[in-house]
């Protein structure tokens, strides 16, 4: 698959989610600044970062490794959103909207992983 990481819809969607995560975590209690808010921000940034790093690697095997890492970070984000919802740091609507974004990113990542797994080795 040619192009750069910036051409990947999964990367674009992950990048769109990051400012939203930052905006919403600004409303978390002050004591969560270095706790859940920080973890959620780092995990959200990690999704896009892993996609970019994987695309910059020299083999499909390495790309798949980093796409798998991006999926792991995505699951972290989903879990942390649910925790923030349960703790009342996010409204249920805010949590559902973010989870909708993560579901879309997950579908895009799954599509990329499937596409690269089906490329015959050179």
C-alpha positions as CSV (number, residue, x, y, z in Angstrom):
1,X,0.0,0.0,0.0
2,X,1.6,3.2,-1.1
3,X,1.4,6.7,0.4
4,X,2.3,8.0,3.8
5,X,0.7,7.5,7.2
6,X,-1.1,10.7,6.7
7,X,-3.1,9.1,3.9
8,X,-4.4,6.4,6.2
9,X,-8.0,7.0,7.3
10,X,-7.3,5.2,10.6
11,X,-4.5,7.7,11.3
12,X,-6.7,10.6,10.3
13,X,-9.6,9.4,12.6
14,X,-7.2,8.9,15.5
15,X,-5.7,12.4,15.0
16,X,-9.3,13.8,15.1
17,X,-10.0,12.1,18.4
18,X,-6.9,13.5,20.2
19,X,-8.0,17.1,20.5
20,X,-11.4,15.9,21.7
21,X,-9.8,13.8,24.4
22,X,-7.7,16.7,25.5
23,X,-10.7,19.0,25.6
24,X,-12.8,16.6,27.6
25,X,-10.1,15.7,30.1
26,X,-9.6,19.4,30.9
27,X,-12.9,19.0,32.8
28,X,-11.6,16.1,35.0
29,X,-11.0,16.8,38.7
30,X,-7.6,18.4,39.4
31,X,-6.4,15.4,41.3
32,X,-6.8,13.4,38.1
33,X,-4.3,15.6,36.1
34,X,-1.6,13.0,36.6
35,X,-3.9,10.1,36.8
36,X,-6.7,9.1,34.5
37,X,-6.6,12.3,32.5
38,X,-2.9,11.8,31.7
39,X,-3.4,8.1,30.9
40,X,-6.3,8.8,28.6
41,X,-4.4,11.5,26.8
42,X,-1.2,9.3,26.4
43,X,-3.2,6.3,25.1
44,X,-5.1,8.5,22.6
45,X,-1.9,10.0,21.3
46,X,-0.4,6.5,21.1
47,X,-3.0,5.2,18.7
48,X,-2.0,7.7,15.9
49,X,1.7,7.5,16.8
50,X,1.8,3.7,16.4
51,X,0.0,3.9,13.1
52,X,2.5,6.5,11.9
53,X,5.5,4.5,13.2
54,X,4.3,1.3,11.7
55,X,3.8,2.9,8.3
56,X,7.4,4.2,8.5
57,X,8.9,0.8,9.1
58,X,10.5,-1.3,6.3
59,X,8.3,-4.3,6.3
60,X,4.6,-5.4,6.5
61,X,5.5,-7.5,9.5
62,X,6.7,-4.5,11.4
63,X,3.7,-2.5,10.3
64,X,1.3,-5.2,11.6
65,X,3.2,-5.1,14.9
66,X,2.6,-1.4,15.3
67,X,-1.0,-1.6,14.1
68,X,-1.5,-4.2,16.8
69,X,0.0,-1.8,19.4
70,X,-2.4,0.9,18.1
71,X,-5.3,-1.5,18.7
72,X,-4.0,-2.1,22.2
73,X,-3.9,1.6,22.9
74,X,-7.4,1.9,21.4
75,X,-8.7,-0.6,23.9
76,X,-7.0,1.3,26.7
77,X,-8.8,4.5,25.6
78,X,-12.1,2.6,25.5
79,X,-11.6,1.3,29.0
80,X,-10.5,4.6,30.4
81,X,-13.5,6.3,28.8
82,X,-15.8,3.8,30.5
83,X,-14.0,4.4,33.8
84,X,-14.3,8.2,33.4
85,X,-18.0,7.7,32.7
86,X,-18.5,5.5,35.8
87,X,-16.7,8.1,38.0
88,X,-18.8,10.9,36.6
89,X,-15.9,12.7,35.0
90,X,-17.6,12.4,31.6
91,X,-21.3,12.6,30.9
92,X,-22.8,9.4,29.5
93,X,-23.4,11.2,26.2
94,X,-19.7,12.4,26.1
95,X,-18.6,8.8,26.8
96,X,-20.9,7.4,24.1
97,X,-19.7,9.9,21.5
98,X,-16.1,9.0,22.3
99,X,-16.8,5.3,22.2
100,X,-18.4,5.8,18.8
101,X,-15.2,7.3,17.6
102,X,-13.1,4.5,19.0
103,X,-15.4,1.9,17.4
104,X,-14.8,3.6,14.0
105,X,-11.1,3.7,14.5
106,X,-11.2,0.0,15.5
107,X,-13.0,-0.8,12.3
108,X,-10.4,1.1,10.2
109,X,-7.5,-0.6,12.1
110,X,-9.1,-4.0,11.6
111,X,-9.4,-3.3,7.9
112,X,-5.7,-2.2,7.6
113,X,-4.6,-5.3,9.6
114,X,-6.6,-7.6,7.3
115,X,-5.3,-5.9,4.2
116,X,-1.7,-6.2,5.3
117,X,-2.0,-9.8,6.5
118,X,-3.3,-10.7,3.0
119,X,-0.4,-9.2,1.1
120,X,1.8,-12.1,-0.1
121,X,5.5,-12.0,1.1
122,X,7.9,-10.9,-1.5
